[in-house]
């Protein structure tokens, strides 16, 4: 458990949950995606023109992809298509990520249905949605697995590629603010998105001075700036993580030169540096750090093994004997939420239940069972960077993935046998930096952090938890990437 991990071991052994960054790319590159080039739209128009546009996707000045959109009218509806392709290098592994989305909207741009698909390496994911009254009916296909679910709607939501036509129809005027219901198919979650027209200003674009609307989007605490021409075209978008989207011609977008070039390792360049190295990190039982540039609201820093005073955070690994086992399943109703299935944590699926019982054998003690599940997941899942949407059933089929896949499968197996389990995301020390990571906590009279990616029970104290929750909660991490500052004060 205290074995030092080499640089090569880092690549094989651990991977961040940078699929969240990919999720944000899918959201950001669409929310003000160009659909039309008519001045009437920027001042309030009545029709959606058939159109095609292209954007280049850049990370810290390096081109990593492109996207294209098309619209067409079909009867009394509009169909809005988008295809995108990205290449990202994560811990030495080149990832090809292809996404497609088709939205069918009424003439008032309200959603009728959509089809979303994501292809990343061996992992495939698709989601079909249909709005029926106040219900969004969903069919999810991940690998060989198909599941159906329904989401109650307070309002009919917008998708990433249906927002701009609606906003432009309302007209762009300084000070105008939109708060709109938004559905993100990559996290299967709904939340409001806020878009504000900050004003007009002159910008230089393609060697020309252009008058543009400056707009701000706020989504899950993450802010993005966009510059939209008076003709309603997106010229440039600037977001966190060094992400920029730029209007291009089809020829520029499809130029293959950027595909041939080596890419910066995104996981390494976005890791959190510290003032001193931590030796034998996997054996650390106590860690004290000064943490700054992290807002306290909305982050889960102060519970269980973590305590915060001012900007000083202490993490104490749980001592054996500080928790209590119990006969399975967990008998009380207070933690029901952490025993429930979700669309991606299918703990009531017969295949998950059967696998969990095969691992547990005839043992029904919570701690012993959790240890058996952790050991099996650690041994069975091949460690490989995966930029996709973690799905427990697909991980069970493919038996490959990074910390997200390990955590998703363990959580499903654990919950299926009646062990309350929750997902944590944060940072963990490896080699000489803190990397973004995911791991579970199980309830044994108290919450105990464990790590099936590292085969740790309990997890070492360099696991710094930032957020507890499902995908829709985890995305808030992106608001602090490249901002968190850490100073190691003490460890043992």
Protein Blocks (a to p, Z undefined) as FASTA:
>chain_A
ZZccdfklmmmmpccfkllmmmmmmmmmmmmgcfbfcfklmnopabdcdddddddddeeh
iafbdcddddddehjbccddddddddddeehiacdddddddddddfkopafbdcddddeh
jbccddddddehjaccddddehjbccddddddfbdcddfklmmmmmmmnopaehiacddd
dddfklopacddddddfbdcdddeehiacddddddddeehiacdddddfkopafbdcdeh
hiacddddfklmmomklmmpccddfklmmpccdfbdcehkllpcbdcdddehiafehpaf
bgcjbccehjaccdddddehiaccdddddfbfklmmmmcccfklcfkbfklmmmmmmmnm
mafbfklmmmmmmmmmmmmpccddddddddfklmmmnopadfklmmmmmmmmmmmnopac
ddddddddehjaccddddddddehiacdddfknopacddfklccfbgcdfklmmmmmmmg
okaccddfbdZZ
